[in-house]
Amino acid sequence: MQANNFEYRSYLKTELAQLYHPHLPSQYAMCKLRAWIRRCPGLHAQLYSHGEGKNDHSYTSRQVRLIVEYLDLP
């Protein structure tokens, strides 16, 4: 996606994973996105520093901004 088309909002985790990996089925896209997040210790720590749960089904807009900051736009 182009920078001016990406909307910083709350996303379902599968929805955001599919934006990063549109060619993969959602389950595999989620695994790949989680692996990328685990490889960025600073990102992983910040994602869940405000009480969000790792088992939540969505990322908040704050979390989406962090993910894009570390991993770039999808």
PDB file of N, CA, C, O and CB in Angstrom:
ATOM      1  N   MET A   1       0.836  -1.188   0.000  1.00  0.00           N
ATOM      2  CA  MET A   1       0.000   0.000   0.000  1.00  0.00           C
ATOM      3  C   MET A   1       0.878   1.248   0.000  1.00  0.00           C
ATOM      4  O   MET A   1       1.987   1.236   0.535  1.00  0.00           O
ATOM      5  CB  MET A   1      -0.949   0.000   1.216  1.00  0.00           C
ATOM      6  N   GLN A   2       0.390   2.291  -0.584  1.00  0.00           N
ATOM      7  CA  GLN A   2       1.115   3.555  -0.565  1.00  0.00           C
ATOM      8  C   GLN A   2       0.874   4.248   0.766  1.00  0.00           C
ATOM      9  O   GLN A   2      -0.157   4.047   1.407  1.00  0.00           O
ATOM     10  CB  GLN A   2       0.684   4.463  -1.744  1.00  0.00           C
ATOM     11  N   ALA A   3       1.833   5.061   1.170  1.00  0.00           N
ATOM     12  CA  ALA A   3       1.767   5.734   2.464  1.00  0.00           C
ATOM     13  C   ALA A   3       0.501   6.558   2.617  1.00  0.00           C
ATOM     14  O   ALA A   3      -0.080   6.598   3.702  1.00  0.00           O
ATOM     15  CB  ALA A   3       2.975   6.620   2.650  1.00  0.00           C
ATOM     16  N   ASN A   4       0.067   7.208   1.562  1.00  0.00           N
ATOM     17  CA  ASN A   4      -1.103   8.074   1.692  1.00  0.00           C
ATOM     18  C   ASN A   4      -2.412   7.286   1.699  1.00  0.00           C
ATOM     19  O   ASN A   4      -3.464   7.875   1.947  1.00  0.00           O
ATOM     20  CB  ASN A   4      -1.122   9.086   0.563  1.00  0.00           C
ATOM     21  N   ASN A   5      -2.388   5.986   1.439  1.00  0.00           N
ATOM     22  CA  ASN A   5      -3.594   5.172   1.458  1.00  0.00           C
ATOM     23  C   ASN A   5      -3.737   4.352   2.735  1.00  0.00           C
ATOM     24  O   ASN A   5      -4.812   3.813   3.002  1.00  0.00           O
ATOM     25  CB  ASN A   5      -3.606   4.258   0.270  1.00  0.00           C
ATOM     26  N   PHE A   6      -2.686   4.250   3.518  1.00  0.00           N
ATOM     27  CA  PHE A   6      -2.743   3.433   4.724  1.00  0.00           C
ATOM     28  C   PHE A   6      -3.417   4.218   5.832  1.00  0.00           C
ATOM     29  O   PHE A   6      -3.065   5.368   6.098  1.00  0.00           O
ATOM     30  CB  PHE A   6      -1.333   2.981   5.157  1.00  0.00           C
ATOM     31  N   GLU A   7      -4.383   3.592   6.472  1.00  0.00           N
ATOM     32  CA  GLU A   7      -5.131   4.241   7.546  1.00  0.00           C
ATOM     33  C   GLU A   7      -4.656   3.687   8.893  1.00  0.00           C
ATOM     34  O   GLU A   7      -4.699   2.478   9.123  1.00  0.00           O
ATOM     35  CB  GLU A   7      -6.669   4.025   7.367  1.00  0.00           C
ATOM     36  N   TYR A   8      -4.208   4.574   9.773  1.00  0.00           N
ATOM     37  CA  TYR A   8      -3.805   4.175  11.119  1.00  0.00           C
ATOM     38  C   TYR A   8      -5.059   4.090  11.968  1.00  0.00           C
ATOM     39  O   TYR A   8      -5.605   5.101  12.410  1.00  0.00           O
ATOM     40  CB  TYR A   8      -2.768   5.177  11.737  1.00  0.00           C
ATOM     41  N   ARG A   9      -5.500   2.863  12.183  1.00  0.00           N
ATOM     42  CA  ARG A   9      -6.710   2.605  12.955  1.00  0.00           C
ATOM     43  C   ARG A   9      -6.559   1.240  13.599  1.00  0.00           C
ATOM     44  O   ARG A   9      -5.549   0.565  13.399  1.00  0.00           O
ATOM     45  CB  ARG A   9      -7.996   2.674  12.060  1.00  0.00           C
ATOM     46  N   SER A  10      -7.531   0.839  14.352  1.00  0.00           N
ATOM     47  CA  SER A  10      -7.539  -0.497  14.920  1.00  0.00           C
ATOM     48  C   SER A  10      -7.769  -1.513  13.791  1.00  0.00           C
ATOM     49  O   SER A  10      -8.627  -1.316  12.931  1.00  0.00           O
ATOM     50  CB  SER A  10      -8.634  -0.626  16.027  1.00  0.00           C
ATOM     51  N   TYR A  11      -6.995  -2.592  13.810  1.00  0.00           N
ATOM     52  CA  TYR A  11      -7.119  -3.652  12.814  1.00  0.00           C
ATOM     53  C   TYR A  11      -7.249  -4.996  13.518  1.00  0.00           C
ATOM     54  O   TYR A  11      -6.630  -5.216  14.559  1.00  0.00           O
ATOM     55  CB  TYR A  11      -5.904  -3.654  11.851  1.00  0.00           C
ATOM     56  N   LEU A  12      -8.042  -5.885  12.962  1.00  0.00           N
ATOM     57  CA  LEU A  12      -7.980  -7.267  13.399  1.00  0.00           C
ATOM     58  C   LEU A  12      -6.578  -7.765  13.088  1.00  0.00           C
ATOM     59  O   LEU A  12      -5.995  -7.376  12.076  1.00  0.00           O
ATOM     60  CB  LEU A  12      -9.081  -8.152  12.704  1.00  0.00           C
ATOM     61  N   LYS A  13      -6.040  -8.601  13.926  1.00  0.00           N
ATOM     62  CA  LYS A  13      -4.670  -9.077  13.714  1.00  0.00           C
ATOM     63  C   LYS A  13      -4.543  -9.782  12.369  1.00  0.00           C
ATOM     64  O   LYS A  13      -3.547  -9.603  11.668  1.00  0.00           O
ATOM     65  CB  LYS A  13      -4.246 -10.024  14.847  1.00  0.00           C
ATOM     66  N   THR A  14      -5.535 -10.576  12.006  1.00  0.00           N
ATOM     67  CA  THR A  14      -5.482 -11.270  10.716  1.00  0.00           C
ATOM     68  C   THR A  14      -5.560 -10.281   9.562  1.00  0.00           C
ATOM     69  O   THR A  14      -4.926 -10.478   8.525  1.00  0.00           O
ATOM     70  CB  THR A  14      -6.620 -12.293  10.608  1.00  0.00           C
ATOM     71  N   GLU A  15      -6.334  -9.223   9.744  1.00  0.00           N
ATOM     72  CA  GLU A  15      -6.475  -8.200   8.698  1.00  0.00           C
ATOM     73  C   GLU A  15      -5.139  -7.510   8.435  1.00  0.00           C
ATOM     74  O   GLU A  15      -4.751  -7.325   7.282  1.00  0.00           O
ATOM     75  CB  GLU A  15      -7.542  -7.156   9.101  1.00  0.00           C
ATOM     76  N   LEU A  16      -4.439  -7.130   9.496  1.00  0.00           N
ATOM     77  CA  LEU A  16      -3.143  -6.468   9.340  1.00  0.00           C
ATOM     78  C   LEU A  16      -2.107  -7.440   8.769  1.00  0.00           C
ATOM     79  O   LEU A  16      -1.307  -7.067   7.912  1.00  0.00           O
ATOM     80  CB  LEU A  16      -2.659  -5.903  10.694  1.00  0.00           C
ATOM     81  N   ALA A  17      -2.127  -8.665   9.240  1.00  0.00           N
ATOM     82  CA  ALA A  17      -1.193  -9.671   8.723  1.00  0.00           C
ATOM     83  C   ALA A  17      -1.398  -9.871   7.221  1.00  0.00           C
ATOM     84  O   ALA A  17      -0.425 -10.025   6.484  1.00  0.00           O
ATOM     85  CB  ALA A  17      -1.371 -11.013   9.471  1.00  0.00           C
ATOM     86  N   GLN A  18      -2.636  -9.871   6.764  1.00  0.00           N
ATOM     87  CA  GLN A  18      -2.934 -10.035   5.342  1.00  0.00           C
ATOM     88  C   GLN A  18      -2.455  -8.841   4.529  1.00  0.00           C
ATOM     89  O   GLN A  18      -2.117  -8.993   3.356  1.00  0.00           O
ATOM     90  CB  GLN A  18      -4.431 -10.236   5.134  1.00  0.00           C
ATOM     91  N   LEU A  19      -2.420  -7.653   5.131  1.00  0.00           N
ATOM     92  CA  LEU A  19      -1.884  -6.490   4.424  1.00  0.00           C
ATOM     93  C   LEU A  19      -0.383  -6.648   4.191  1.00  0.00           C
ATOM     94  O   LEU A  19       0.133  -6.249   3.147  1.00  0.00           O
ATOM     95  CB  LEU A  19      -2.169  -5.198   5.215  1.00  0.00           C
ATOM     96  N   TYR A  20       0.313  -7.227   5.160  1.00  0.00           N
ATOM     97  CA  TYR A  20       1.747  -7.457   5.013  1.00  0.00           C
ATOM     98  C   TYR A  20       2.056  -8.659   4.115  1.00  0.00           C
ATOM     99  O   TYR A  20       3.081  -8.684   3.434  1.00  0.00           O
ATOM    100  CB  TYR A  20       2.378  -7.662   6.378  1.00  0.00           C
ATOM    101  N   HIS A  21       1.171  -9.643   4.118  1.00  0.00           N
ATOM    102  CA  HIS A  21       1.398 -10.882   3.359  1.00  0.00           C
ATOM    103  C   HIS A  21       0.138 -11.270   2.582  1.00  0.00           C
ATOM    104  O   HIS A  21      -0.495 -12.274   2.908  1.00  0.00           O
ATOM    105  CB  HIS A  21       1.819 -12.035   4.307  1.00  0.00           C
ATOM    106  N   PRO A  22      -0.230 -10.505   1.576  1.00  0.00           N
ATOM    107  CA  PRO A  22      -1.487 -10.773   0.871  1.00  0.00           C
ATOM    108  C   PRO A  22      -1.499 -12.084   0.090  1.00  0.00           C
ATOM    109  O   PRO A  22      -2.569 -12.597  -0.239  1.00  0.00           O
ATOM    110  CB  PRO A  22      -1.778  -9.649  -0.066  1.00  0.00           C
ATOM    111  N   HIS A  23      -0.339 -12.620  -0.204  1.00  0.00           N
ATOM    112  CA  HIS A  23      -0.238 -13.848  -0.987  1.00  0.00           C
ATOM    113  C   HIS A  23      -0.381 -15.112  -0.130  1.00  0.00           C
ATOM    114  O   HIS A  23      -0.471 -16.214  -0.672  1.00  0.00           O
ATOM    115  CB  HIS A  23       1.086 -13.876  -1.718  1.00  0.00           C
ATOM    116  N   LEU A  24      -0.401 -14.965   1.199  1.00  0.00           N
ATOM    117  CA  LEU A  24      -0.485 -16.115   2.097  1.00  0.00           C
ATOM    118  C   LEU A  24      -1.887 -16.261   2.688  1.00  0.00           C
ATOM    119  O   LEU A  24      -2.591 -15.266   2.858  1.00  0.00           O
ATOM    120  CB  LEU A  24       0.544 -15.984   3.220  1.00  0.00           C
ATOM    121  N   PRO A  25      -2.295 -17.482   3.000  1.00  0.00           N
ATOM    122  CA  PRO A  25      -3.544 -17.664   3.759  1.00  0.00           C
ATOM    123  C   PRO A  25      -3.420 -16.960   5.111  1.00  0.00           C
ATOM    124  O   PRO A  25      -2.313 -16.818   5.630  1.00  0.00           O
ATOM    125  CB  PRO A  25      -3.865 -19.187   3.958  1.00  0.00           C
ATOM    126  N   SER A  26      -4.518 -16.525   5.675  1.00  0.00           N
ATOM    127  CA  SER A  26      -4.481 -15.698   6.885  1.00  0.00           C
ATOM    128  C   SER A  26      -3.725 -16.359   8.037  1.00  0.00           C
ATOM    129  O   SER A  26      -3.013 -15.671   8.769  1.00  0.00           O
ATOM    130  CB  SER A  26      -5.891 -15.380   7.328  1.00  0.00           C
ATOM    131  N   GLN A  27      -3.857 -17.660   8.215  1.00  0.00           N
ATOM    132  CA  GLN A  27      -3.159 -18.353   9.303  1.00  0.00           C
ATOM    133  C   GLN A  27      -1.644 -18.218   9.152  1.00  0.00           C
ATOM    134  O   GLN A  27      -0.946 -17.947  10.129  1.00  0.00           O
ATOM    135  CB  GLN A  27      -3.557 -19.841   9.338  1.00  0.00           C
ATOM    136  N   TYR A  28      -1.138 -18.403   7.945  1.00  0.00           N
ATOM    137  CA  TYR A  28       0.301 -18.305   7.711  1.00  0.00           C
ATOM    138  C   TYR A  28       0.774 -16.853   7.743  1.00  0.00           C
ATOM    139  O   TYR A  28       1.887 -16.570   8.185  1.00  0.00           O
ATOM    140  CB  TYR A  28       0.663 -18.943   6.369  1.00  0.00           C
ATOM    141  N   ALA A  29      -0.059 -15.946   7.282  1.00  0.00           N
ATOM    142  CA  ALA A  29       0.284 -14.527   7.353  1.00  0.00           C
ATOM    143  C   ALA A  29       0.433 -14.103   8.810  1.00  0.00           C
ATOM    144  O   ALA A  29       1.342 -13.344   9.148  1.00  0.00           O
ATOM    145  CB  ALA A  29      -0.789 -13.665   6.644  1.00  0.00           C
ATOM    146  N   MET A  30      -0.460 -14.592   9.676  1.00  0.00           N
ATOM    147  CA  MET A  30      -0.374 -14.285  11.111  1.00  0.00           C
ATOM    148  C   MET A  30       0.917 -14.835  11.701  1.00  0.00           C
ATOM    149  O   MET A  30       1.594 -14.138  12.457  1.00  0.00           O
ATOM    150  CB  MET A  30      -1.589 -14.864  11.866  1.00  0.00           C
ATOM    151  N   CYS A  31       1.268 -16.069  11.370  1.00  0.00           N
ATOM    152  CA  CYS A  31       2.509 -16.676  11.886  1.00  0.00           C
ATOM    153  C   CYS A  31       3.723 -15.847  11.475  1.00  0.00           C
ATOM    154  O   CYS A  31       4.627 -15.616  12.278  1.00  0.00           O
ATOM    155  CB  CYS A  31       2.661 -18.132  11.372  1.00  0.00           C
ATOM    156  N   LYS A  32       3.735 -15.408  10.232  1.00  0.00           N
ATOM    157  CA  LYS A  32       4.869 -14.633   9.716  1.00  0.00           C
ATOM    158  C   LYS A  32       4.954 -13.275  10.419  1.00  0.00           C
ATOM    159  O   LYS A  32       6.041 -12.846  10.804  1.00  0.00           O
ATOM    160  CB  LYS A  32       4.742 -14.437   8.184  1.00  0.00           C
ATOM    161  N   LEU A  33       3.811 -12.596  10.588  1.00  0.00           N
ATOM    162  CA  LEU A  33       3.815 -11.299  11.270  1.00  0.00           C
ATOM    163  C   LEU A  33       4.252 -11.456  12.721  1.00  0.00           C
ATOM    164  O   LEU A  33       5.035 -10.647  13.217  1.00  0.00           O
ATOM    165  CB  LEU A  33       2.421 -10.647  11.203  1.00  0.00           C
ATOM    166  N   ARG A  34       3.762 -12.476  13.405  1.00  0.00           N
ATOM    167  CA  ARG A  34       4.177 -12.715  14.794  1.00  0.00           C
ATOM    168  C   ARG A  34       5.676 -12.977  14.876  1.00  0.00           C
ATOM    169  O   ARG A  34       6.333 -12.516  15.809  1.00  0.00           O
ATOM    170  CB  ARG A  34       3.401 -13.903  15.393  1.00  0.00           C
ATOM    171  N   ALA A  35       6.219 -13.705  13.919  1.00  0.00           N
ATOM    172  CA  ALA A  35       7.663 -13.977  13.905  1.00  0.00           C
ATOM    173  C   ALA A  35       8.447 -12.678  13.734  1.00  0.00           C
ATOM    174  O   ALA A  35       9.460 -12.472  14.403  1.00  0.00           O
ATOM    175  CB  ALA A  35       8.022 -14.970  12.772  1.00  0.00           C
ATOM    176  N   TRP A  36       7.985 -11.807  12.846  1.00  0.00           N
ATOM    177  CA  TRP A  36       8.658 -10.517  12.652  1.00  0.00           C
ATOM    178  C   TRP A  36       8.638  -9.710  13.954  1.00  0.00           C
ATOM    179  O   TRP A  36       9.638  -9.101  14.331  1.00  0.00           O
ATOM    180  CB  TRP A  36       7.981  -9.713  11.506  1.00  0.00           C
ATOM    181  N   ILE A  37       7.495  -9.714  14.630  1.00  0.00           N
ATOM    182  CA  ILE A  37       7.354  -8.953  15.875  1.00  0.00           C
ATOM    183  C   ILE A  37       8.280  -9.521  16.945  1.00  0.00           C
ATOM    184  O   ILE A  37       8.923  -8.756  17.665  1.00  0.00           O
ATOM    185  CB  ILE A  37       5.886  -8.975  16.366  1.00  0.00           C
ATOM    186  N   ARG A  38       8.361 -10.836  17.066  1.00  0.00           N
ATOM    187  CA  ARG A  38       9.244 -11.460  18.059  1.00  0.00           C
ATOM    188  C   ARG A  38      10.712 -11.131  17.796  1.00  0.00           C
ATOM    189  O   ARG A  38      11.505 -11.072  18.735  1.00  0.00           O
ATOM    190  CB  ARG A  38       9.047 -12.977  18.062  1.00  0.00           C
ATOM    191  N   ARG A  39      11.079 -10.918  16.552  1.00  0.00           N
ATOM    192  CA  ARG A  39      12.472 -10.612  16.213  1.00  0.00           C
ATOM    193  C   ARG A  39      12.843  -9.161  16.532  1.00  0.00           C
ATOM    194  O   ARG A  39      14.012  -8.788  16.442  1.00  0.00           O
ATOM    195  CB  ARG A  39      12.719 -10.891  14.737  1.00  0.00           C
ATOM    196  N   CYS A  40      11.869  -8.356  16.897  1.00  0.00           N
ATOM    197  CA  CYS A  40      12.101  -6.955  17.276  1.00  0.00           C
ATOM    198  C   CYS A  40      11.765  -6.804  18.758  1.00  0.00           C
ATOM    199  O   CYS A  40      10.633  -6.460  19.096  1.00  0.00           O
ATOM    200  CB  CYS A  40      11.238  -5.967  16.394  1.00  0.00           C
ATOM    201  N   PRO A  41      12.727  -7.054  19.648  1.00  0.00           N
ATOM    202  CA  PRO A  41      12.421  -7.023  21.075  1.00  0.00           C
ATOM    203  C   PRO A  41      11.812  -5.699  21.537  1.00  0.00           C
ATOM    204  O   PRO A  41      10.910  -5.695  22.375  1.00  0.00           O
ATOM    205  CB  PRO A  41      13.670  -7.296  21.862  1.00  0.00           C
ATOM    206  N   GLY A  42      12.289  -4.588  21.004  1.00  0.00           N
ATOM    207  CA  GLY A  42      11.723  -3.292  21.387  1.00  0.00           C
ATOM    208  C   GLY A  42      10.268  -3.174  20.991  1.00  0.00           C
ATOM    209  O   GLY A  42       9.449  -2.658  21.751  1.00  0.00           O
ATOM    210  N   LEU A  43       9.951  -3.646  19.814  1.00  0.00           N
ATOM    211  CA  LEU A  43       8.560  -3.616  19.338  1.00  0.00           C
ATOM    212  C   LEU A  43       7.700  -4.510  20.206  1.00  0.00           C
ATOM    213  O   LEU A  43       6.631  -4.093  20.653  1.00  0.00           O
ATOM    214  CB  LEU A  43       8.468  -4.058  17.858  1.00  0.00           C
ATOM    215  N   HIS A  44       8.138  -5.706  20.448  1.00  0.00           N
ATOM    216  CA  HIS A  44       7.359  -6.660  21.242  1.00  0.00           C
ATOM    217  C   HIS A  44       7.061  -6.090  22.626  1.00  0.00           C
ATOM    218  O   HIS A  44       5.933  -6.186  23.110  1.00  0.00           O
ATOM    219  CB  HIS A  44       8.110  -8.001  21.370  1.00  0.00           C
ATOM    220  N   ALA A  45       8.056  -5.506  23.252  1.00  0.00           N
ATOM    221  CA  ALA A  45       7.870  -4.932  24.589  1.00  0.00           C
ATOM    222  C   ALA A  45       6.885  -3.767  24.564  1.00  0.00           C
ATOM    223  O   ALA A  45       6.029  -3.664  25.442  1.00  0.00           O
ATOM    224  CB  ALA A  45       9.213  -4.466  25.158  1.00  0.00           C
ATOM    225  N   GLN A  46       6.996  -2.895  23.574  1.00  0.00           N
ATOM    226  CA  GLN A  46       6.120  -1.724  23.502  1.00  0.00           C
ATOM    227  C   GLN A  46       4.686  -2.081  23.123  1.00  0.00           C
ATOM    228  O   GLN A  46       3.747  -1.410  23.551  1.00  0.00           O
ATOM    229  CB  GLN A  46       6.671  -0.732  22.505  1.00  0.00           C
ATOM    230  N   LEU A  47       4.512  -3.131  22.326  1.00  0.00           N
ATOM    231  CA  LEU A  47       3.158  -3.502  21.894  1.00  0.00           C
ATOM    232  C   LEU A  47       2.241  -3.793  23.067  1.00  0.00           C
ATOM    233  O   LEU A  47       1.056  -3.461  23.038  1.00  0.00           O
ATOM    234  CB  LEU A  47       3.212  -4.711  20.983  1.00  0.00           C
ATOM    235  N   TYR A  48       2.787  -4.409  24.090  1.00  0.00           N
ATOM    236  CA  TYR A  48       1.950  -4.861  25.198  1.00  0.00           C
ATOM    237  C   TYR A  48       2.225  -4.110  26.493  1.00  0.00           C
ATOM    238  O   TYR A  48       1.927  -4.614  27.576  1.00  0.00           O
ATOM    239  CB  TYR A  48       2.151  -6.333  25.420  1.00  0.00           C
ATOM    240  N   SER A  49       2.790  -2.915  26.394  1.00  0.00           N
ATOM    241  CA  SER A  49       3.152  -2.141  27.579  1.00  0.00           C
ATOM    242  C   SER A  49       1.997  -1.317  28.157  1.00  0.00           C
ATOM    243  O   SER A  49       2.129  -0.756  29.245  1.00  0.00           O
ATOM    244  CB  SER A  49       4.289  -1.229  27.244  1.00  0.00           C
ATOM    245  N   HIS A  50       0.885  -1.238  27.455  1.00  0.00           N
ATOM    246  CA  HIS A  50      -0.250  -0.435  27.924  1.00  0.00           C
ATOM    247  C   HIS A  50      -1.458  -1.292  28.279  1.00  0.00           C
ATOM    248  O   HIS A  50      -2.594  -0.821  28.214  1.00  0.00           O
ATOM    249  CB  HIS A  50      -0.642   0.581  26.866  1.00  0.00           C
ATOM    250  N   GLY A  51      -1.226  -2.532  28.649  1.00  0.00           N
ATOM    251  CA  GLY A  51      -2.309  -3.390  29.111  1.00  0.00           C
ATOM    252  C   GLY A  51      -2.999  -4.214  28.038  1.00  0.00           C
ATOM    253  O   GLY A  51      -3.916  -4.977  28.340  1.00  0.00           O
ATOM    254  N   GLU A  52      -2.569  -4.071  26.782  1.00  0.00           N
ATOM    255  CA  GLU A  52      -3.165  -4.899  25.738  1.00  0.00           C
ATOM    256  C   GLU A  52      -2.697  -6.334  25.939  1.00  0.00           C
ATOM    257  O   GLU A  52      -1.580  -6.573  26.398  1.00  0.00           O
ATOM    258  CB  GLU A  52      -2.787  -4.379  24.312  1.00  0.00           C
ATOM    259  N   GLY A  53      -3.548  -7.277  25.598  1.00  0.00           N
ATOM    260  CA  GLY A  53      -3.201  -8.678  25.761  1.00  0.00           C
ATOM    261  C   GLY A  53      -2.671  -9.289  24.482  1.00  0.00           C
ATOM    262  O   GLY A  53      -3.082  -8.912  23.384  1.00  0.00           O
ATOM    263  N   LYS A  54      -1.763 -10.230  24.628  1.00  0.00           N
ATOM    264  CA  LYS A  54      -1.212 -10.910  23.458  1.00  0.00           C
ATOM    265  C   LYS A  54      -2.279 -11.749  22.759  1.00  0.00           C
ATOM    266  O   LYS A  54      -2.159 -12.033  21.568  1.00  0.00           O
ATOM    267  CB  LYS A  54      -0.027 -11.795  23.863  1.00  0.00           C
ATOM    268  N   ASN A  55      -3.310 -12.142  23.481  1.00  0.00           N
ATOM    269  CA  ASN A  55      -4.362 -12.981  22.902  1.00  0.00           C
ATOM    270  C   ASN A  55      -5.560 -12.176  22.392  1.00  0.00           C
ATOM    271  O   ASN A  55      -6.560 -12.757  21.970  1.00  0.00           O
ATOM    272  CB  ASN A  55      -4.833 -13.984  23.927  1.00  0.00           C
ATOM    273  N   ASP A  56      -5.466 -10.858  22.428  1.00  0.00           N
ATOM    274  CA  ASP A  56      -6.530 -10.025  21.853  1.00  0.00           C
ATOM    275  C   ASP A  56      -6.622 -10.312  20.362  1.00  0.00           C
ATOM    276  O   ASP A  56      -5.637 -10.712  19.742  1.00  0.00           O
ATOM    277  CB  ASP A  56      -6.265  -8.504  22.111  1.00  0.00           C
ATOM    278  N   HIS A  57      -7.787 -10.111  19.791  1.00  0.00           N
ATOM    279  CA  HIS A  57      -7.989 -10.396  18.369  1.00  0.00           C
ATOM    280  C   HIS A  57      -7.695  -9.208  17.470  1.00  0.00           C
ATOM    281  O   HIS A  57      -7.749  -9.319  16.245  1.00  0.00           O
ATOM    282  CB  HIS A  57      -9.398 -10.852  18.139  1.00  0.00           C
ATOM    283  N   SER A  58      -7.382  -8.066  18.082  1.00  0.00           N
ATOM    284  CA  SER A  58      -7.101  -6.881  17.264  1.00  0.00           C
ATOM    285  C   SER A  58      -5.945  -6.096  17.858  1.00  0.00           C
ATOM    286  O   SER A  58      -5.602  -6.229  19.033  1.00  0.00           O
ATOM    287  CB  SER A  58      -8.350  -5.984  17.147  1.00  0.00           C
ATOM    288  N   TYR A  59      -5.355  -5.267  16.993  1.00  0.00           N
ATOM    289  CA  TYR A  59      -4.330  -4.311  17.400  1.00  0.00           C
ATOM    290  C   TYR A  59      -5.002  -2.948  17.505  1.00  0.00           C
ATOM    291  O   TYR A  59      -5.827  -2.589  16.666  1.00  0.00           O
ATOM    292  CB  TYR A  59      -3.119  -4.283  16.387  1.00  0.00           C
ATOM    293  N   THR A  60      -4.645  -2.196  18.536  1.00  0.00           N
ATOM    294  CA  THR A  60      -5.156  -0.842  18.667  1.00  0.00           C
ATOM    295  C   THR A  60      -4.436   0.057  17.658  1.00  0.00           C
ATOM    296  O   THR A  60      -3.428  -0.342  17.074  1.00  0.00           O
ATOM    297  CB  THR A  60      -4.972  -0.313  20.123  1.00  0.00           C
ATOM    298  N   SER A  61      -4.950   1.251  17.461  1.00  0.00           N
ATOM    299  CA  SER A  61      -4.277   2.175  16.544  1.00  0.00           C
ATOM    300  C   SER A  61      -2.870   2.505  17.041  1.00  0.00           C
ATOM    301  O   SER A  61      -1.966   2.716  16.233  1.00  0.00           O
ATOM    302  CB  SER A  61      -5.101   3.469  16.381  1.00  0.00           C
ATOM    303  N   ARG A  62      -2.674   2.551  18.361  1.00  0.00           N
ATOM    304  CA  ARG A  62      -1.338   2.774  18.925  1.00  0.00           C
ATOM    305  C   ARG A  62      -0.403   1.631  18.537  1.00  0.00           C
ATOM    306  O   ARG A  62       0.740   1.867  18.146  1.00  0.00           O
ATOM    307  CB  ARG A  62      -1.409   2.910  20.466  1.00  0.00           C
ATOM    308  N   GLN A  63      -0.879   0.415  18.645  1.00  0.00           N
ATOM    309  CA  GLN A  63      -0.066  -0.741  18.287  1.00  0.00           C
ATOM    310  C   GLN A  63       0.240  -0.763  16.787  1.00  0.00           C
ATOM    311  O   GLN A  63       1.347  -1.117  16.383  1.00  0.00           O
ATOM    312  CB  GLN A  63      -0.774  -2.032  18.699  1.00  0.00           C
ATOM    313  N   VAL A  64      -0.730  -0.390  15.975  1.00  0.00           N
ATOM    314  CA  VAL A  64      -0.524  -0.349  14.523  1.00  0.00           C
ATOM    315  C   VAL A  64       0.562   0.662  14.183  1.00  0.00           C
ATOM    316  O   VAL A  64       1.418   0.394  13.339  1.00  0.00           O
ATOM    317  CB  VAL A  64      -1.842   0.005  13.787  1.00  0.00           C
ATOM    318  N   ARG A  65       0.535   1.819  14.831  1.00  0.00           N
ATOM    319  CA  ARG A  65       1.583   2.819  14.593  1.00  0.00           C
ATOM    320  C   ARG A  65       2.969   2.274  14.954  1.00  0.00           C
ATOM    321  O   ARG A  65       3.938   2.506  14.231  1.00  0.00           O
ATOM    322  CB  ARG A  65       1.294   4.095  15.405  1.00  0.00           C
ATOM    323  N   LEU A  66       3.058   1.556  16.064  1.00  0.00           N
ATOM    324  CA  LEU A  66       4.336   0.951  16.457  1.00  0.00           C
ATOM    325  C   LEU A  66       4.802  -0.081  15.446  1.00  0.00           C
ATOM    326  O   LEU A  66       5.977  -0.109  15.078  1.00  0.00           O
ATOM    327  CB  LEU A  66       4.217   0.306  17.831  1.00  0.00           C
ATOM    328  N   ILE A  67       3.896  -0.921  15.001  1.00  0.00           N
ATOM    329  CA  ILE A  67       4.254  -1.956  14.032  1.00  0.00           C
ATOM    330  C   ILE A  67       4.768  -1.308  12.750  1.00  0.00           C
ATOM    331  O   ILE A  67       5.787  -1.734  12.207  1.00  0.00           O
ATOM    332  CB  ILE A  67       3.041  -2.871  13.730  1.00  0.00           C
ATOM    333  N   VAL A  68       4.085  -0.303  12.274  1.00  0.00           N
ATOM    334  CA  VAL A  68       4.515   0.386  11.048  1.00  0.00           C
ATOM    335  C   VAL A  68       5.846   1.101  11.267  1.00  0.00           C
ATOM    336  O   VAL A  68       6.683   1.147  10.364  1.00  0.00           O
ATOM    337  CB  VAL A  68       3.440   1.397  10.587  1.00  0.00           C
ATOM    338  N   GLU A  69       6.044   1.655  12.453  1.00  0.00           N
ATOM    339  CA  GLU A  69       7.312   2.328  12.769  1.00  0.00           C
ATOM    340  C   GLU A  69       8.486   1.349  12.683  1.00  0.00           C
ATOM    341  O   GLU A  69       9.544   1.692  12.155  1.00  0.00           O
ATOM    342  CB  GLU A  69       7.251   2.959  14.178  1.00  0.00           C
ATOM    343  N   TYR A  70       8.303   0.149  13.193  1.00  0.00           N
ATOM    344  CA  TYR A  70       9.375  -0.848  13.194  1.00  0.00           C
ATOM    345  C   TYR A  70       9.478  -1.621  11.890  1.00  0.00           C
ATOM    346  O   TYR A  70      10.583  -1.910  11.430  1.00  0.00           O
ATOM    347  CB  TYR A  70       9.171  -1.810  14.322  1.00  0.00           C
ATOM    348  N   LEU A  71       8.340  -1.962  11.287  1.00  0.00           N
ATOM    349  CA  LEU A  71       8.351  -2.855  10.119  1.00  0.00           C
ATOM    350  C   LEU A  71       8.089  -2.142   8.806  1.00  0.00           C
ATOM    351  O   LEU A  71       8.182  -2.764   7.748  1.00  0.00           O
ATOM    352  CB  LEU A  71       7.331  -3.933  10.298  1.00  0.00           C
ATOM    353  N   ASP A  72       7.770  -0.880   8.838  1.00  0.00           N
ATOM    354  CA  ASP A  72       7.430  -0.087   7.646  1.00  0.00           C
ATOM    355  C   ASP A  72       5.980  -0.364   7.232  1.00  0.00           C
ATOM    356  O   ASP A  72       5.310  -1.223   7.807  1.00  0.00           O
ATOM    357  CB  ASP A  72       8.404  -0.411   6.468  1.00  0.00           C
ATOM    358  N   LEU A  73       5.526   0.354   6.259  1.00  0.00           N
ATOM    359  CA  LEU A  73       4.144   0.191   5.790  1.00  0.00           C
ATOM    360  C   LEU A  73       3.962  -1.153   5.116  1.00  0.00           C
ATOM    361  O   LEU A  73       4.885  -1.672   4.488  1.00  0.00           O
ATOM    362  CB  LEU A  73       3.761   1.317   4.823  1.00  0.00           C
ATOM    363  N   PRO A  74       2.775  -1.714   5.246  1.00  0.00           N
ATOM    364  CA  PRO A  74       2.514  -2.972   4.537  1.00  0.00           C
ATOM    365  C   PRO A  74       2.472  -2.769   3.034  1.00  0.00           C
ATOM    366  O   PRO A  74       2.262  -3.725   2.287  1.00  0.00           O
ATOM    367  CB  PRO A  74       1.203  -3.585   5.008  1.00  0.00           C
TER     368      PRO A  74
END
